[in-house]
Structures are given as structure tokens and as C-alpha cells.
Amino acid sequence: MTLVRLGYSAISMHVKNSSTSKTMTFSRYSQIEDKNAALRKIVQIAATNLANLLRLLRHNVAHGIHFYRMSSKLIPLVNHPETPRWNYVKHLEEILHNIRAFLESHPRMRVDFHADHFVLINSPKKDVFNQAVRTLRMHERVLSGMGIHPEHRCVMHVGGAYGNKEKALEQFIHNWGFLSADLQKMLILENDDKTFDLSDTLFLCEKLGVPFVFDIHHHFANHKKGERWEEYWPRILRTWKHSNLPIKMHISSPKSESNYRSHSDYINSEMFMDFLKVIKGSVQLIDCMIEAKQKDKALFQLMKEVQNYSEAELVDGGSFFIK
């Protein structure tokens, strides 16, 4: 028997006016002659994003949802090369403290990040790599400011192939050595839907001692001929052996056969249950991040459909046992 906890990312379809990704364009920032005033505006927007984040965390607790991915756009322009460096943790200390207090009072809640697609550790360009490091450092500082231990809290893809996938994998390993130890410990890797498949990404995870986040939709969209995820499952589990967090995976469903890589509005419950029937009992707890256009609405719909399966035993609004 395995406990399954569902999560969603960034946006709620039920909590109105709760965006955590409000921003200011660099063009708008540049038009404000008083840069102190411009910075105050950025701080105000960031504080609104974080206040909405706290609203969403409360919404999640009220509905039995114990897993949530924060937007990576909480703080506008924080790493733009033309904006000044500023102590965003200090400026946002009060709201970060409020989030920290809430999470401390709800220790079962798992909160993390997904780095944006432009965060490329394996880029051969030094400036792109340095920008990626600055962005990852922002994630680490925000997590720490919320009282969340950053270890294994930020998932990312391997990056680009740059015309030679094997060389790109080697570049990732080379650049990994230039990351500080705390950033290395923060990161976990996910297979993608076009380039680095399950076995490619698992190779990196095993070599570098990094937990592997299995995306089953990406696997179906991108895998080597004859490659079956079931054969890799024991190795995937072993990558989490030394983590204090439960194994996590990503679930989504194809939008259509012709647009297979795109995410559907909801989750195909039959496909998800087929996966769970294979892995049940191999792990006590698994956290499943829903990547669907309808966000928490898709989570609630999936929980509703799960009730129709005799193998499932509901625990609360976002969790169930698979027997």
C-alpha cells in the first residue's frame, strides 16, 4: 500500500485574484527616473505575490492539499542584468516571516520550485551559466527566508543538446563542479519531452548523487525504442535513498494525439492509476505534481475520479492510499 499525495503548481482556479507572478517589465522600470521609487514598486509587487502565495497555502491546507509548487516569478526583475542588486529577503522580511510561521504550523506541507526553462546549467556560454547560478541563488534565498530547508527543493531539466547530446551531458557534469555545494544539494533533475529522456537523466542523477523526478508524460513523448519505465523504477527509487523528502514525480496527460507533448486541462485518471498499480508497495509515500492547465481544479477532478477505483482509499482532499 502506498500513500499518494497530489499537488499543483503556481495558480489556483478557485482563489480569485491570487496571482503570484505579477511583474514589472524592464521597459516600465526604465521609464521611472527615480530608481529608488522604481525599487519600491518592485518590492510592492513582490510583497503582493508573496501575500497571494500565503493565501494559496491557506487554501491548500483547507482542502487537504499537502504539495505545492511555487511560481519562480515571485520577485520581478530580480536577476535582470540591468537592474541593481538588492536585498530582497530583507525588504520582504515581514511577509516571508508570515509564510514561515504558517509553514511551521503545517509541517506536512511540501513546497518547492521548478526552475524556468532559461536556467541552463549545461550551457557552454559562461554568461548563460552565470545567470542560471544567480537565478538558482534567488530560489535558495527565498526558500531559506521562508524557513524551508532548500535541499532537494528545486527541480530542473538537464538543458539543451546544442547539436551534440553526449557532449551536452558532459558539459552538465563539467559545469556542475562550478556550483556551490548548497546549490548542488538544492537541485533535482527531471526527464524532458524532447531531448534528455529517462535513461539520459537517470545517468546524470546516479553519477552526481541527485534525486530523479520521473515525468511519465515526458517519458511517453520521448524515450528510446523499447525503453520501459518499469525497468528503471528501482533505480529511480535509489536516487532518493539519501533524501529527507519523499520521492516526487510529475503527472500530466497529452492534450491530443496530434499535440501529444502539450498538457491537457485535466489528468487521465486511468493512465495515472495504471502507473500507481505498478509502483504500489515499492514506496510508502509518493508526491505527484499535477501539470495540467486547470491546476487545482484538475486536482479536485482527479480526486473525484479516483473514488471510482476500488484500489483507492481516500484520506483527505488531496491524498489517497493505493492498495
C-alpha positions in Angstrom: 0.0 0.0 0.0 1.3 3.5 -0.9 0.1 6.9 0.2 -0.3 9.2 -2.8 -0.3 13.0 -2.3 -1.3 15.2 -5.2 -0.1 18.8 -5.8 -0.4 21.6 -8.3 1.7 24.5 -9.4 1.5 28.3 -9.0 -2.1 29.2 -9.9 -5.4 28.4 -8.3 -8.5 28.3 -10.4 -10.6 28.7 -7.3 -8.9 31.5 -5.4 -9.7 34.7 -7.2 -7.1 37.5 -7.8 -4.4 35.3 -6.4 -1.6 35.6 -8.9 1.9 35.1 -7.5 3.6 36.1 -10.8 2.7 39.8 -11.1 5.6 41.6 -12.6 7.0 44.8 -14.0 8.6 44.9 -17.4 12.1 46.2 -17.7 10.8 48.8 -20.1 8.4 50.1 -17.5 11.2 50.0 -14.9 13.5 52.0 -17.2 10.9 54.7 -17.6 10.9 55.5 -13.9 13.6 58.1 -13.4 13.8 57.8 -9.7 15.3 54.4 -9.2 14.5 54.3 -5.5 10.9 54.7 -6.5 11.3 52.0 -9.1 12.7 49.7 -6.5 9.9 50.4 -4.1 7.4 49.5 -6.9 9.2 46.2 -7.4 9.1 45.5 -3.6 5.4 46.3 -3.6 4.7 43.8 -6.4 6.9 41.1 -4.8 5.1 41.6 -1.5 1.7 41.2 -3.3 2.9 38.0 -4.9 4.1 36.6 -1.6 0.8 37.7 0.2 -1.1 35.8 -2.5 1.2 32.8 -2.0 0.2 32.7 1.6 -3.5 32.8 0.6 -2.9 29.8 -1.7 -1.1 27.9 1.1 -4.1 28.5 3.3 -6.4 27.4 0.5 -4.4 24.2 0.2 -4.5 23.4 3.8 -8.2 24.0 3.9 -8.7 21.4 1.1 -6.2 18.8 2.3 -3.6 19.6 -0.3 -0.1 18.9 1.1 2.1 19.5 -2.0 2.5 22.8 -3.9 5.0 24.3 -6.4 5.6 28.0 -6.1 6.0 30.3 -9.0 9.6 31.1 -9.9 8.4 34.6 -10.7 7.7 35.7 -7.2 10.1 38.6 -7.3 10.1 40.8 -10.5 13.3 41.6 -12.4 15.4 40.1 -9.5 18.1 38.8 -11.8 17.8 41.2 -14.7 21.3 42.2 -15.8 20.3 45.9 -15.9 18.6 46.2 -12.5 20.6 46.8 -9.3 21.3 44.1 -6.9 19.1 44.5 -3.8 18.5 42.6 -0.6 15.0 41.2 -1.4 14.9 38.9 1.6 15.5 41.9 3.9 12.9 44.1 2.1 10.3 41.3 2.2 11.2 40.2 5.7 7.7 40.6 7.2 5.7 38.6 4.6 8.4 36.0 4.4 8.2 35.7 8.2 4.4 35.2 7.9 4.8 32.4 5.4 7.5 30.8 7.5 5.2 30.9 10.6 2.4 29.3 8.6 4.6 26.5 7.2 6.0 25.8 10.6 2.4 25.3 11.9 1.7 23.0 9.0 4.8 20.8 8.8 3.2 18.2 6.4 3.1 20.8 3.6 5.7 20.2 0.9 6.6 23.4 -1.0 9.2 23.7 -3.8 10.2 25.4 -7.1 10.7 24.5 -10.7 13.5 26.5 -12.4 12.5 28.3 -15.6 13.5 26.9 -19.0 16.2 29.6 -19.4 18.1 28.3 -16.3 20.7 26.3 -18.2 23.4 24.6 -16.1 24.8 22.9 -19.2 25.2 25.9 -21.4 28.7 26.3 -23.0 28.2 30.1 -22.6 29.7 31.4 -19.4 27.2 34.3 -19.2 24.2 32.0 -19.5 25.6 29.7 -16.8 26.3 32.6 -14.5 22.8 33.9 -15.0 21.5 30.4 -14.1 23.5 30.4 -10.9 22.1 33.8 -9.9 18.6 32.6 -10.5 19.2 29.4 -8.5 20.6 31.5 -5.7 17.4 33.6 -5.7 15.4 30.3 -5.2 17.7 29.3 -2.4 17.4 32.6 -0.6 13.6 32.7 -0.9 13.3 29.2 0.4 15.6 29.9 3.3 13.7 33.2 4.0 10.5 31.1 4.3 12.2 28.7 6.8 12.3 25.9 4.2 15.4 23.8 4.1 16.5 24.2 0.4 17.8 20.7 0.0 16.1 18.9 -3.0 13.5 21.7 -3.3 14.2 22.9 -6.9 13.6 20.7 -10.0 15.1 21.5 -13.4 15.7 19.9 -16.8 19.1 19.0 -18.0 19.1 21.7 -20.6 19.9 22.0 -24.3 21.6 19.5 -26.6 23.5 22.2 -28.5 23.8 19.8 -31.5 25.5 17.0 -29.6 23.6 15.4 -26.8 26.5 13.4 -25.4 28.7 16.5 -25.3 25.9 18.4 -23.6 25.7 15.8 -20.9 29.5 16.1 -20.3 29.1 19.9 -20.2 26.5 19.5 -17.5 28.8 17.4 -15.4 31.7 19.9 -16.0 29.5 22.9 -15.1 28.1 21.1 -12.1 31.5 21.3 -10.5 31.3 25.2 -10.5 28.1 25.2 -8.5 28.4 25.7 -4.8 27.6 22.7 -2.6 24.4 24.2 -1.3 23.0 24.8 -4.8 24.0 21.3 -5.8 22.0 19.9 -2.9 19.0 22.1 -3.8 18.6 20.6 -7.3 16.8 17.6 -8.5 16.5 16.6 -12.2 13.6 15.7 -14.5 13.5 13.9 -17.8 12.2 16.1 -20.6 9.9 15.5 -23.6 12.3 16.3 -26.4 15.9 15.8 -25.6 17.1 14.2 -22.4 15.0 11.1 -21.8 14.6 8.8 -18.7 17.9 7.0 -19.1 19.9 10.1 -20.0 18.7 12.0 -17.0 18.9 9.0 -14.6 22.6 8.6 -15.7 23.3 12.1 -14.6 21.4 11.7 -11.3 23.3 8.5 -10.4 26.6 10.0 -11.4 26.1 13.2 -9.4 24.1 11.8 -6.5 20.9 13.8 -7.4 17.3 12.6 -6.9 15.5 11.9 -10.1 12.0 13.3 -10.8 10.1 11.0 -13.1 7.7 12.7 -15.6 5.6 9.9 -17.0 4.1 12.0 -19.8 7.5 13.2 -20.9 8.6 9.6 -21.0 5.8 8.5 -23.3 6.7 11.5 -25.5 10.4 10.9 -25.5 12.1 7.6 -25.0 14.5 5.2 -26.7 13.0 2.4 -28.7 11.9 -0.4 -26.4 12.6 1.6 -23.2 10.1 0.7 -20.5 9.9 2.9 -17.4 9.1 0.0 -15.2 12.5 -1.5 -15.6 14.1 1.7 -14.3 11.8 2.2 -11.3 14.1 0.5 -8.7 17.0 2.8 -9.8 14.8 5.8 -9.7 13.9 5.0 -6.1 17.5 4.6 -5.2 18.3 8.1 -6.2 16.0 9.3 -3.3 17.7 7.0 -0.8 19.5 9.8 1.0 16.8 12.5 0.7 14.8 13.6 3.7 11.8 14.2 1.3 9.5 11.6 -0.2 10.0 10.7 -3.9 8.2 13.0 -6.2 7.1 12.7 -9.8 5.2 14.7 -12.4 1.9 13.7 -13.9 0.2 15.2 -16.9 -1.9 14.0 -19.9 -1.5 14.7 -23.6 -3.7 17.4 -25.0 -4.4 15.3 -28.1 -2.7 12.7 -30.3 -1.7 15.4 -32.8 -0.4 17.7 -30.0 0.9 15.0 -27.7 3.6 17.0 -25.8 1.2 19.8 -24.7 -0.6 19.4 -21.4 -4.3 18.7 -21.2 -6.7 20.6 -19.0 -7.1 17.6 -16.7 -5.5 14.3 -15.8 -6.4 11.0 -17.5 -7.2 9.0 -14.3 -7.0 5.7 -16.0 -3.4 6.3 -17.2 -2.5 7.5 -13.7 -4.0 4.6 -11.9 -2.2 2.2 -14.3 1.1 3.7 -13.2 0.1 3.5 -9.5 -0.9 -0.2 -9.8 2.7 -0.9 -10.9 4.5 1.0 -8.2 2.3 0.5 -5.2 4.1 -1.0 -2.3 7.5 -0.1 -3.7 7.4 3.1 -1.6 5.4 4.2 1.4 4.7 7.7 0.1 4.9 9.4 -3.3 4.2 13.1 -4.1 2.7 13.6 -7.5 2.8 17.1 -9.0 -0.1 17.7 -11.4 0.9 19.6 -14.5 -2.5 20.4 -16.0 -3.9 23.6 -17.4 -6.7 23.6 -14.8 -4.3 23.5 -11.9 -6.1 22.8 -8.5 -9.4 22.3 -10.4 -7.7 19.3 -12.2 -6.5 18.0 -8.8 -10.1 18.1 -7.4 -11.4 16.4 -10.5 -8.8 13.7 -10.3 -9.6 13.1 -6.6 -13.3 12.8 -7.6 -12.5 10.2 -10.3 -10.1 8.3 -8.0 -13.1 7.4 -5.8 -14.4 5.2 -8.6 -11.4 2.8 -8.3 -11.7 0.0 -5.8 -7.9 0.1 -5.2 -8.1 3.7 -3.9 -8.9 4.7 -0.3 -9.3 8.4 0.2 -7.5 10.1 3.1 -8.5 13.8 2.5 -9.0 16.3 -0.3 -5.6 15.7 -1.9 -4.4 12.3 -0.7 -5.3 8.7 -1.0 -3.9 5.2 -0.5 -3.4 2.9 -3.4 -4.0 -0.7 -2.2 
